[in-house]
């Protein structure tokens, strides 16, 4: 009998902003995606390796085929070196691909020099391009408005088109790219924070209302969002828009 591999996406953390990450009020391990047996981790922040071990069933980082960094900020990359070590079994097996913006590797590289030679390759992300590792294909968005080079992602699991809208200031062109079935959106602030390039709840509602996904998932919460109780905010938004909107929680899994 041929074993059918299910596609899934698992939230290894839903923390956003410095203080939620520092206090670990929410975990900050990133997203694990499995597509037809190809395993990829997106934005392995602090504790990513720990939350793989704590997952039920456990996730084995030695089975990773790829690592994707949407941008270089600490809450998205701090466990990238340990994940490279795991993917390559300490560097003894040259395997896997790391996808990242070019500014993650420079004078102040977030990937240590010794670890840069462990994967089969490091591939730099660019705007509006398509990439592949194993059976997993994804496309990058336009460059986001953020203090460092940042991209969102779009890919298909099963027959479901998924978008991951990473950190950015709101701008209208976002809605052109993120027309998907399921939109996962980083919502750091409850209220607008002028001068800080992150989305607030009203920005998220604008994007969801205009793109009209079948389902929207709020995540990457800062302190003001946690205080406002994300699940309550998501329920209220869902009623206003007539679109299913939910708040992600640590360990949440979507199966396809």
PyMOL commands that set and color helices and strands:
alter all, ss='L'
color gray80, all
select helices_A, chain A and resi 18-23+48-54+61-63+74-77+80-87+102-104+113-117+174-177+201-211+223-227+230-241
alter helices_A, ss='H'
color red, helices_A
select strands_A, chain A and resi 8-13+28-35+38-42+66-68+97-101+121-125+130-133+136-143+151-157+160-165+182-186+215-219+244-247+253-255
alter strands_A, ss='S'
color yellow, strands_A
deselect
rebuild
show_as cartoon
